[in-house]
């Protein structure tokens, strides 16, 4: 199947066997009748497995060209499950420019359990190789990164990981499988905040993991069941519905993202614009190689370069909504330093370019002219 067809049919049965439902029904149940102890139809308790969640997990696997999918109650719950693969003393190398919630989970929760994290720039592989020890078990990558839109060469990092027998995990939330498929580039594991583009309508919170290796998948299924951070059937249904329009939404997100990025770059009050589609963007050539398009996420600073200036702009926006999160059909604006990345200390944030003046836009699928007019009046 081609990707656009996979979003609608990938991993799915054409109809539900009970009554021929075209969409997988919402199995709003905690438990399942058994004819004899252990005699069931594949499901016994909904923490361990639910038919609606299973349909979603199969769809996630299909989108990323994986074999196994797992759905969780949030993106952070999915990352939490990955980190539970490791033991005290194990080391993890992460990009130094990443989502604040991931940083908080790494440093405030799992460091206390004896995991050691190295945060490095991954613009080339030299910094990664310099941080590898005999205790390194995982390389954690975001690309494009949140919120600086840095591009990391997944194929090059995969070569390093394989040479040292280290797992490679890629947070593919910003790109989505429509733009980029890390398993095909050599990653062992892909993570999604399904809350974002896959759900696409700002009406659910969910995370997902996709894997090809059965042994790794079995370990993660065990952790998923044992820890119990699963999503419910209603949210699974909503995510399945959202995925069916992923391809057409992403096409418009990319078109509008380009229009917004170019408008901002030419605006006299804007200083820097971060968007992988610009030829002068760091690693633009890598983005061009490993991505189908450049996405709908754009960050920028103004020449005023102050916290007050950034707040003034986001408060004046009318079509863009000032809110946490991203990836919905509606355009959102955020202030990373005080919102999504507030859990990262100021000195650490600023090392990667997350200044108090930085504004992050999740460009939606509205009419581009209305979005540009909104930015124009907010910057006036």
N, C-alpha and C positions, 0 to 999 in steps of 0.2 A: 504493500500500500504506500502511496505517496502521503506526505505529512498531512495535507489538508483533509484527506480522507480518514487518516488515523485519528484526528481529533474527534471525529463523529463515530467511527466504527472500531477503532483500535482496541484490541483486547476485550471487546464486548460481544455478547451474544445478541443476535438480531432481535430476539424477543424473549421475554421472561417465560419460563416453561409453565408457570401456573395458569395464567390467563392470557398470555400473548402480549403483555404490556411492552410497548416499544422502548420506553425508558425503564431502567432498573427501578423497581418499587422501593419505597422507604420501609425497610423492615424494622419497625419501631418496637423491638422486643429485646429483652435482656437474656432470655433463655429459650431453649428449643426442646420439644418433646422427644423422648427416646423410646424405642420399642423394647429395648433391653439395655442394661448398663453398657454404654459404649455403642449402642445401636442407633446411629443418627444419620442425617443426610449431609454430613460435612460440617455442621455447625452445632455447637453445644452450649456456648456461653458467649455473649457479644463482646466481652473484652478480648477473648481469644480470636473471635472471627464473627463477622456479620456480613450477610450477602450484599448489602448496599456498599459497605466499605470494601469488600473484596472486588466488586465491580470497578470501584474507583482505583484501587491498587493495581488492578490489571490494566486500566487505562493509562495510569502514570507510567507503568513499565513500558507500554507500547510507545508512548510519546518520546521516550528517551532511548529507544532501541535497547531496553534492558530486558531482563528475564523475570525479575522479582520487584514488586512494589510494596511499600509499607506506608500507611497513612497514620498520622499522629494528631493530637489535639492542637498543636501549634508547630511552627517552624523550629522554635527553641526546644520543644519536646523531641523533635526529630534529631537535632544536634546532640541533645542530652543522651539519647540512645546510642549515638555513635561513640561518644566519649566513654560510655560504660563498657566499651570493648577493651579498655586499657586498665592497667594496674599502677599502683603507686610507684613512682620512679620513671615511668614511661614519659617520653618527651614528644611534643607536638610543635611543628613549625606552622605558623599562620601568617598570612599577609598582614602587614601592619596597618592597612587601611581597610577596615571591615565594619560591618554593622555593630552598633554599640551594644545591642543585646547579646550578640555572640561574644564580644569582648568581656562583658559582665559575667556571662556564664563560665567562660574560661577562667577568668582571674578571681572572681569572688566565690565561686562554688567549687570548681574542680581543682584549682590550685590547693585548696584546703584538704583535698583527698589525695594529694601527693603527685598529681600530674604537673609537668613543667612545660611552660609555653614559651616559645621564642617568636617574637613578632618582627618580621623582616620585610623589606621591600622586595617584591617579586618581579620587578621590571625586567630583570634578567635572572638567570639561574645561579649566578655566582654566589649571591647572598644566601640562597637556600643551601647550596652545597657547603658553605662555610659554617652553617649552623647544625649540620647533621652529625650526630654521634651514634655510638652503638646502641643507644637507648631510644633513638628516634623511631616512632611507630606510625606517625601520620603527618601528612602535609595537607593543610586546610587552605583552600583557594576560594576567593570570590573574584569573578570577572564578568562584566565590569564591576569594579568595587563600589562600595556604598560609603560616602557619597561622591568621591572624587573621580569616578568613572575611569579609573586606571585599568588597563588591559593587561592580562597575564597570559602568557603563551602556554596553554594547557598541554599541548603536545610536547613542548620542551620540558616542562615540569614533570610530565609523565615518564619521560625517558630517565630523568634523575631518580624519580621514585622507584622505578623498576630496577635500575642499576643497584640501588641500595636496599631492595626488598622492603619498601615502605609503602603503606597505603596512601592513595591520593583521593581526597574528597573535594568536590567542587560544589559550591553554593551557586546554583544556576538561576537564582530568583530573578535577577535583573534582565537576563537575556531571554529566558524561557527556552524550551526545546524548539520553539519555532525558529529562533535565531541561531542556536548553538546546542550541540549535543556532546557533552564532555566524555561520555563513555566511548564514543567513536574516536575521540582524540586521545584515549589511553587512560582516563580516570577509572578508578575502581568503584566509586560511589558518587551519586549525585543527590544533592539536597535541594528541596524547594520549600520556600514559604508559600504554600498553596493559597494562603490568604491573599496574595498579591495578584499577579497576572493570570495564573491558572484559574482561580475562582473568578476574578475579573470584575466583581460587582460590589466590593466592599461590604459583603454581607455574611462573611464567615471567617473563622480563624482556624488554620490548619497547617500541618507540615507534611512533607513526603520525602521518602528515600527510595532510590532506584539503584539496583545492583544487578550484575550479571553472574557473579560467582555464587554457587549454591551454598558452599560452606559459610561464606560471609553472610549471606542472606539468612541462613538458619540461625546463626548467632544473634542477628538483629531481630528476627521473629521471636526468639526466646526472650530477649530483653523487652521487646514491645509488649509481649504478653505478661511477663513477670512484673514489669514496672507499671503497666496499665495506662500509659498516657495516650490513649487512643481517641480518635474523633468519633462522634456519634453518627447515626444513619442520616439524620436530617442534613447535617453539614456535608456528608459524603454525597448526598443527592444534589445539593447545590453546587458542589465542586464539579460533579459530572456534567451538570447543565452548563456551567461556565466553560469547561474545556471544549465543548462542542462549537464554540465561536472563537476559540483562541486565535486561530489563523487570521480571520478577518479583522479581529480587534487589533492584533499585533501589527498588521499591515498599516492600519490607520494610526496607531501609536507612533510607528516609525515615521510616517509621512508628517504628522504634526510635530513630532520631536525635532525633525530636521528644520521645519519652518520656524519653530521657536528658537532653536539654537542659532540659526543664521540671523534672525531678527535681533537677538541679544548681542551677538558679536558685533553688529553694526550700530548698536545704540551708543550714543555719546556718554551716557552716564554709567555704562557697564564696563567693568575692568576686565575680568577673566571669565571665560565660558568653558565649561568642561563637558565635552560631548565627543564620543569616539569617532564620529563621522568626519571631523575636521582633519585635513591632511597633516596639520602641525600638532595634532594631539599625540602625546607619547604612545608609542606602539600602535599607531593607527594601522600600519601595515599588518600587524598581527590580528587586529580586529577585522580587517578586510578579509584575511585568510580564514579565520575560524568562525566568523559570524555571517549570517545571511544578510543582515542589515544592522543598523546601529542603535536601534531601540528608542524608547520614549522617555528616558531619564536624562535630565539636563541640570547641571549645577552652575551657579555663577556668583560672582561678587560684584559689588558696585564700586565706583571710584571713591565714593564717600568712605568706604572701608571701615565701617563701625557697626557695633551691635545695634545702636539706635537707628542707623540708616536701613539695616536689614529689616528690623521690626516695622519701620515706617512703610516699607514696600509691601511686606506680606499682609499688613493690616488693611492696606488700601485695595487689595485684590478683590474682585467681585465674582468673576467666573471661576477662577482658581479658588479652591477652598483651603484655608489654613487648617491642616490636620495631619496627624501621624499617618503612617502607612503610604502605600503606593500601589500602582498597578490596576486601579479600578477604571471603569469607563469614564469617570469624571476626573477632571484635572485637579491635582492637589499641589499645594505648596507647603514646604516645611523649612524649619530653621534647625539644622542638625545640631548645632552647639547646645541648644537649649531643649531639644526634643529627642530625636532618634539616637543621638550620640552623647547625651548629657552624662551617661554613666562612665564615659572615658575622661580621665583627668585632662584639664585644659592644656597642660604642657604636652601631653601625648597627642591630643587632637591636633594641635597646631604644627607638630612635626610632620604630619601627613597633609597639611593644607586646610584642615577643617577650622577655618578662622571664624570669629564671631560674626563676620559679615557674610558668610556663605549662605546662600539660599538654594534649596534643592527642589526641583520641579518634577512631578510625575505628570507628564503631558497626556491628557485623555484623548477621547475620540470625538470631541465636539468639532464644530466648524473652526478651522484654523484662524480665519479672519477674526472671530470673536476672541480667541485666545490672545492673538497679537494685540488687539485693541485693548484688552484688559491689562496686559503687561505695559503697554504704552501709557495708559492713564496712571498706573501705579508708580511708574518710574518718573512721571512728569514732575 
